[in-house]
Amino acid sequence: MAKHSIHGTTPNLTPAPERDNWRGLKWMMLSVVASSAMTIAARVASQELDSRMVVLGRAALTLIAILAVLAVSSKLRGKLQFTDMRGHLIRGFLIAISTQMGFYTIATIPLATTTVLFFTAPIFATVLAILIHGEKIGPRRIGAILVGFVGVIIILRPGFDALELGLLTAMGSSLTFAMALTMSRNLSNADGPFSTYFSSVVIMVIVSIPIAAPAMTLPSLNVTWIAMFALVITSTTRGIGDIEAYRHADAALLTPVTYLRLVFIGIAAYFFFDETPDIPTLFGATIIIAATLYIAQRERALKKANI
């Protein structure tokens, strides 16, 4: 599994023997619904718990579930290997920090705005691919990246009130997750997706304990416990959905479907939390989505040209 976070991305997986776009689309719809529910569950849990504790609670419950499965599955235990421990540590740390900032964002700013800013992760990943891996891109993709950041600036309009920190942590979450994303391919290819996923969960628990220490408390409300277990279930379902979707269908076909998260989360935020996105957020969202869609389509075209 290529991720353990709140952002969407393209897992680095062995393609299915035959492409089946319809099957891939169905898996992606499952991922979209699960990730939308995950965001709502995180907001519900954060109404009682500090966001730092929500991250630790989700990671701890997930780790317990994984260890229980490992205890009865020798096949999965045999798949665990860590040939690049330093890489696992760095990637796990980045994902832990990304998730901490992301959950703080979910707890503090409107969910529609949160979702839009999380969509900037692919833009950051493209930039990092240029800076770190020396990937060559043409002027059209450079233009799309710049346009995407214009959308970000529109959403991050000047202001220094309490809301500003949540906006900045959204960007920080996307950036650190994009950094982790650049490391996922080599680790997943070397040690397998399960080892990569397992290491990220373990490291997230370790990193989150001191971060959550000042806010360490257990839920007292039943709804919070339900939300915490829902976080584990929905994040796992989302991960499986992403893996299967990208195994069976082209990323460029799936990318537009991921933006349905904005629709689902926007509707849920309106009914559950009385939130309505403002005009600058909608305008910035349109620009960011258009830019990321263009980047995805351009990459697809270049891959076809190289076949």
C-alpha positions as CSV (number, residue, x, y, z in Angstrom):
1,M,0.0,0.0,0.0
2,A,1.5,3.3,-1.0
3,K,0.1,5.5,1.6
4,H,-1.4,6.0,5.0
5,S,-2.8,9.4,4.9
6,I,-5.7,11.7,4.0
7,H,-4.5,12.6,0.5
8,G,-5.2,11.0,-2.8
9,T,-2.4,9.7,-4.9
10,T,-1.4,7.1,-7.4
11,P,0.0,3.9,-5.7
12,N,3.0,2.3,-7.4
13,L,1.7,-1.1,-8.1
14,T,2.0,-3.9,-10.5
15,P,-0.8,-3.4,-13.1
16,A,-3.5,-6.0,-13.4
17,P,-3.0,-8.5,-16.3
18,E,-5.7,-6.7,-18.3
19,R,-6.9,-3.2,-18.1
20,D,-10.6,-3.0,-17.0
21,N,-11.5,0.7,-16.7
22,W,-15.0,0.0,-15.5
23,R,-13.8,-2.2,-12.7
24,G,-11.2,0.4,-11.8
25,L,-13.9,3.2,-11.7
26,K,-16.1,1.1,-9.4
27,W,-13.1,0.7,-7.0
28,M,-12.4,4.4,-7.2
29,M,-16.0,5.3,-6.3
30,L,-15.6,3.1,-3.2
31,S,-12.4,4.9,-2.4
32,V,-14.1,8.3,-2.8
33,V,-17.0,7.4,-0.6
34,A,-14.7,5.9,2.1
35,S,-12.3,8.9,2.0
36,S,-15.3,11.3,2.3
37,A,-16.6,9.4,5.3
38,M,-13.1,9.4,6.8
39,T,-13.0,13.1,6.7
40,I,-16.4,13.5,8.3
41,A,-15.4,11.0,11.0
42,A,-12.2,12.9,11.7
43,R,-14.2,16.1,12.2
44,V,-16.7,14.3,14.5
45,A,-13.9,12.8,16.6
46,S,-12.1,16.1,16.8
47,Q,-15.2,17.8,18.4
48,E,-14.3,16.0,21.6
49,L,-10.7,15.0,21.2
50,D,-7.7,17.1,20.2
51,S,-6.7,16.4,16.6
52,R,-3.3,15.1,17.8
53,M,-5.1,12.5,19.9
54,V,-7.3,11.6,16.9
55,V,-4.3,10.8,14.8
56,L,-2.7,8.7,17.6
57,G,-6.0,6.9,18.2
58,R,-6.5,6.0,14.6
59,A,-2.9,4.9,14.2
60,A,-3.0,2.8,17.4
61,L,-6.2,1.1,16.5
62,T,-5.0,0.4,13.0
63,L,-1.7,-1.1,14.4
64,I,-3.6,-3.3,16.8
65,A,-5.7,-4.6,13.9
66,I,-2.6,-5.3,11.7
67,L,-0.8,-7.1,14.5
68,A,-3.9,-9.3,15.1
69,V,-3.9,-10.2,11.4
70,L,-0.2,-10.9,11.4
71,A,-0.5,-13.1,14.5
72,V,-2.8,-15.5,12.5
73,S,-1.3,-15.1,9.0
74,S,2.1,-16.6,8.4
75,K,1.8,-15.6,4.7
76,L,1.6,-11.9,5.6
77,R,4.5,-12.2,8.2
78,G,6.6,-13.7,5.4
79,K,6.0,-10.6,3.3
80,L,7.5,-8.2,5.8
81,Q,11.0,-7.0,4.9
82,F,12.8,-3.7,5.4
83,T,15.8,-3.5,3.1
84,D,16.0,0.3,3.3
85,M,15.3,1.0,7.0
86,R,16.4,4.7,6.7
87,G,14.0,5.2,3.8
88,H,11.1,3.6,5.8
89,L,11.9,5.8,8.8
90,I,12.0,9.1,6.7
91,R,8.9,8.2,4.8
92,G,7.0,7.2,7.9
93,F,8.0,10.4,9.7
94,L,6.9,12.5,6.8
95,I,3.5,10.8,6.6
96,A,3.1,11.1,10.4
97,I,3.7,14.9,10.2
98,S,1.5,15.2,7.2
99,T,-1.3,13.4,8.9
100,Q,-0.9,15.5,12.1
101,M,-1.2,18.7,10.1
102,G,-4.0,17.3,8.0
103,F,-6.2,16.3,10.9
104,Y,-5.6,19.7,12.5
105,T,-6.8,21.3,9.3
106,I,-9.9,19.1,9.2
107,A,-10.7,20.1,12.8
108,T,-10.2,23.8,12.3
109,I,-11.2,25.0,8.9
110,P,-14.3,24.4,6.6
111,L,-14.2,20.9,5.2
112,A,-14.7,22.0,1.6
113,T,-11.6,24.3,1.8
114,T,-9.7,21.5,3.5
115,T,-10.5,19.1,0.7
116,V,-9.5,21.5,-2.0
117,L,-6.2,22.3,-0.5
118,F,-5.4,18.6,-0.1
119,F,-5.8,18.3,-3.9
120,T,-2.6,20.3,-4.2
121,A,-0.5,17.2,-3.2
122,P,-0.2,16.0,-6.8
123,I,1.1,19.5,-7.8
124,F,3.7,19.4,-5.1
125,A,4.6,15.9,-6.1
126,T,5.3,17.0,-9.7
127,V,7.5,19.9,-8.4
128,L,9.4,17.6,-6.2
129,A,9.9,15.1,-9.0
130,I,11.7,17.9,-10.9
131,L,13.8,19.0,-8.0
132,I,14.7,15.6,-6.5
133,H,14.6,13.2,-9.4
134,G,15.5,15.7,-12.2
135,E,12.4,14.8,-14.1
136,K,12.1,16.9,-17.3
137,I,8.7,18.6,-18.0
138,G,7.6,20.9,-20.7
139,P,6.3,24.4,-20.6
140,R,2.7,23.3,-20.6
141,R,3.0,21.3,-17.4
142,I,5.0,24.1,-15.8
143,G,2.2,26.4,-16.7
144,A,-0.4,24.1,-15.2
145,I,1.7,24.0,-11.9
146,L,1.8,27.8,-11.8
147,V,-1.9,28.1,-12.5
148,G,-2.6,25.6,-9.7
149,F,-0.7,27.7,-7.2
150,V,-2.7,30.7,-8.4
151,G,-5.7,28.8,-7.2
152,V,-4.0,28.2,-3.9
153,I,-3.3,31.9,-3.4
154,I,-6.9,32.7,-4.1
155,I,-8.0,30.4,-1.3
156,L,-5.2,31.6,1.0
157,R,-6.2,35.2,0.6
158,P,-4.5,37.5,3.1
159,G,-5.4,37.2,6.7
160,F,-3.8,36.6,10.1
161,D,-6.7,35.3,12.2
162,A,-7.1,31.9,13.8
163,L,-8.2,30.4,10.5
164,E,-4.9,31.2,8.9
165,L,-3.0,28.5,10.8
166,G,-5.4,25.8,9.5
167,L,-4.9,27.0,5.9
168,L,-1.1,26.8,6.4
169,T,-1.2,23.3,7.9
170,A,-3.3,22.2,4.9
171,M,-0.5,23.3,2.6
172,G,2.1,21.8,4.9
173,S,0.3,18.5,5.0
174,S,0.1,18.4,1.2
175,L,3.8,19.2,0.9
176,T,5.1,16.7,3.4
177,F,2.8,14.0,1.9
178,A,4.1,14.8,-1.6
179,M,7.7,14.4,-0.2
180,A,6.7,11.0,1.2
181,L,5.1,10.1,-2.2
182,T,8.4,10.6,-4.0
183,M,9.9,7.9,-1.8
184,S,7.0,5.4,-2.1
185,R,8.0,3.9,-5.4
186,N,11.4,2.6,-4.5
187,L,10.3,1.4,-1.1
188,S,7.2,-0.4,-2.4
189,N,9.2,-2.0,-5.3
190,A,12.0,-3.1,-2.9
191,D,10.0,-4.4,0.1
192,G,6.4,-4.6,-1.1
193,P,3.3,-2.5,-0.4
194,F,2.4,-4.2,2.8
195,S,5.8,-3.6,4.4
196,T,5.7,0.0,3.3
197,Y,2.3,0.4,4.8
198,F,3.1,-1.4,8.0
199,S,6.2,0.7,8.6
200,S,4.2,3.9,8.2
201,V,1.7,2.8,10.7
202,V,4.3,1.9,13.3
203,I,6.2,5.1,12.8
204,M,3.1,7.2,13.0
205,V,2.3,5.7,16.4
206,I,5.8,6.3,17.7
207,V,5.9,9.9,16.4
208,S,2.4,10.7,17.5
209,I,2.8,9.7,21.1
210,P,5.0,12.6,22.2
211,I,3.0,15.0,20.0
212,A,-0.3,13.9,21.5
213,A,1.1,13.7,25.1
214,P,-0.2,17.1,26.2
215,A,-3.7,16.2,25.0
216,M,-3.7,12.5,26.0
217,T,-7.2,11.4,26.9
218,L,-9.7,8.8,26.0
219,P,-13.1,9.5,24.5
220,S,-16.0,9.8,26.9
221,L,-18.8,10.0,24.3
222,N,-20.1,7.0,22.4
223,V,-20.2,9.0,19.2
224,T,-16.5,9.7,19.4
225,W,-15.7,6.0,19.8
226,I,-17.8,5.3,16.8
227,A,-16.0,8.0,14.8
228,M,-12.6,6.6,15.8
229,F,-13.5,3.0,14.7
230,A,-15.1,4.5,11.6
231,L,-11.7,6.2,10.8
232,V,-9.9,2.9,10.9
233,I,-12.5,1.1,8.7
234,T,-12.8,4.0,6.2
235,S,-9.1,4.6,5.9
236,T,-8.5,0.9,5.3
237,T,-11.3,0.7,2.7
238,R,-10.0,3.8,1.0
239,G,-6.6,2.2,0.8
240,I,-7.9,-1.0,-0.7
241,G,-10.1,0.9,-3.1
242,D,-7.1,3.0,-4.3
243,I,-4.9,0.0,-4.8
244,E,-7.5,-1.9,-6.9
245,A,-8.6,1.1,-8.8
246,Y,-5.1,2.0,-10.0
247,R,-4.3,-1.7,-10.8
248,H,-7.2,-1.9,-13.2
249,A,-7.7,1.6,-14.7
250,D,-5.6,4.4,-16.0
251,A,-4.7,7.2,-13.6
252,A,-5.8,9.9,-16.0
253,L,-9.3,8.3,-16.1
254,L,-9.5,7.9,-12.4
255,T,-8.3,11.4,-11.4
256,P,-11.6,13.2,-12.3
257,V,-13.5,10.8,-10.2
258,T,-11.5,11.7,-7.1
259,Y,-12.8,15.2,-7.2
260,L,-16.3,13.9,-6.3
261,R,-14.9,14.0,-2.8
262,L,-15.4,17.7,-2.9
263,V,-19.1,17.2,-3.8
264,F,-19.7,14.5,-1.1
265,I,-17.8,16.3,1.6
266,G,-19.4,19.7,0.7
267,I,-22.9,18.2,1.0
268,A,-22.1,16.4,4.3
269,A,-20.4,19.5,5.7
270,Y,-23.5,21.6,4.9
271,F,-26.0,19.2,6.6
272,F,-23.8,18.1,9.6
273,F,-21.8,21.2,10.3
274,D,-23.7,24.0,8.6
275,E,-20.8,24.9,6.4
276,T,-21.1,26.5,3.0
277,P,-18.0,27.2,0.8
278,D,-17.5,30.9,-0.1
279,I,-16.9,32.3,-3.6
280,P,-13.1,32.5,-3.4
281,T,-12.9,28.9,-2.3
282,L,-15.1,27.7,-5.1
283,F,-13.1,29.8,-7.6
284,G,-9.8,28.6,-6.3
285,A,-11.1,25.0,-6.3
286,T,-12.0,25.3,-10.0
287,I,-8.5,26.5,-10.9
288,I,-6.7,23.8,-8.8
289,I,-8.8,21.0,-10.1
290,A,-8.3,22.2,-13.7
291,A,-4.6,22.3,-13.2
292,T,-4.3,18.9,-11.7
293,L,-6.5,17.4,-14.4
294,Y,-4.4,18.9,-17.1
295,I,-1.2,17.5,-15.4
296,A,-2.8,14.0,-15.2
297,Q,-3.9,14.1,-18.9
298,R,-0.5,15.4,-20.1
299,E,1.3,12.6,-18.3
300,R,-1.0,10.1,-19.9
301,A,-0.4,11.6,-23.3
302,L,3.4,11.5,-22.8
303,K,3.3,7.9,-21.6
304,K,1.4,6.9,-24.7
305,A,3.9,8.7,-26.9
306,N,6.7,6.8,-25.3
307,I,5.1,3.3,-25.8
